[in-house]
Amino acid sequence: MISIDGTIYQFPMPYAEFASKGWECNSAPTSFSAGEWESLYVENNGVQMTVVVVNYSVSVGTLNQCYVIGMSIDRDYNEVRSDAEIKMAGDVTLGVSNLDQVKSKLGAPDSVYTDEEDEEGYTSVDYYGNDWDDGVDLVLRGGVLESISMLNSSVPPALQITADQLEELPPEINSQYVAPTGASVDRFDHIFTVDGVYYQLPVPFSEFAANGWILGDSTAEYIVGEGATSTYMEKDGNKIEIGLENYTRNAIRPEFGMVKYIYVESDTCSAEVIFPGGIMLGSTGAEMDALFGDLGDDVYYVDREGDYANYYNVFYYPDSSYTEGVFVGATGTKDEDILKSLSYEYMGQFK
């Protein structure tokens, strides 16, 4: 809870209700994907601050359909009217309260950090979590409260997305997938062979489901718009870790996601999985070197000094935009240098 010029704000609150108090935003997106978070700069009667908004719905929405779940105001960085009254619980007041008053009114904080070398006397005080997830974060300068940040990311029960709200048919984009007709012929063609079947990342999970693979029981109920989730798929006692991407702006069921990365390890998967370029579990570090060694140290990194394993990592981007790329990772036993795990991730938009 926070009070600004006598008006009390409790998060989360509908953005339309928040805006009705006089707050204006000149830089908001025209629409928000399902589950999207966004930080917006707002102003009202000489007080500026940043608010965090989220679209709780299962489909694309407007700003007025979003909820405000937090705010941040800092007298060093925001314009704040000199006579503005900004208070927290217990009358803890921006620009007035000191550390003893904060502790007396709000209780013992989770943590306090003071930068002894800072000339302004910087002290940060953290309550109930952290500013990335939840809680209240305060900053004092010169012994006076100068910054307030609060966030409540817990979704109210009435606004929680449930599976029965989601479409029961896959998104149209999934139909654009064309399965490869043969095995990989290039180290970056994204073509896998899994149990004798060819797939090309990103691939709709339904392609794996059609061949008997099922999602693990820890899979999330849904994937937010333009979001992703990690899980695993299994078949006949084999487990393969996968990343599922939602290339649409609406929330979708996980079974409608696109598989964008695959990770296999010998302890959990005995199925034949052939990676692009022909690498597979049981291949050697020498084969990794032969496949990727020409890329140079900036792209292909090898660590053979580890106590337990050798590491091989490839970060490949076909151009300098960094909007599309490939990550390949492998670990091998130190003595025999046999690959015990392999991962391959497609980084980019579905085409």
Buried (B, 14 or more C-beta within 10 A) or exposed (E): EBBBBEEEBEBBBBBBEBBEBBBEBEEBEEBBBBBBBBEBBBBBEEBBBBBBBBBBBBBBBBBEBBBBBBBBBBBEEBEBEEEBBBBBEEEBBBEEBBBEBBBEBBEEBEEBEEEEEEEEEBBBBBBBBBBEEBBBBBBBBEEBBBBBBBBBBEBEEEEEBEEEEBBEEBBEBBEEBEEBEEBBEEBBBBBBBBBEBBBBBBBBBBBBBEEEBBBEEEBBEBBBBBBBBEBBBBBEEBBBBBBBBBBBBBBBBBBBBBBBBBBBBBEBBEBEBBBBBBBBBEBBBEBBBEBBEEBEEEEBBBEEEEEEBBBBBBBBBEEEEEEBBBBBBBBBBBEEBBBBBBBBBBBBEBE
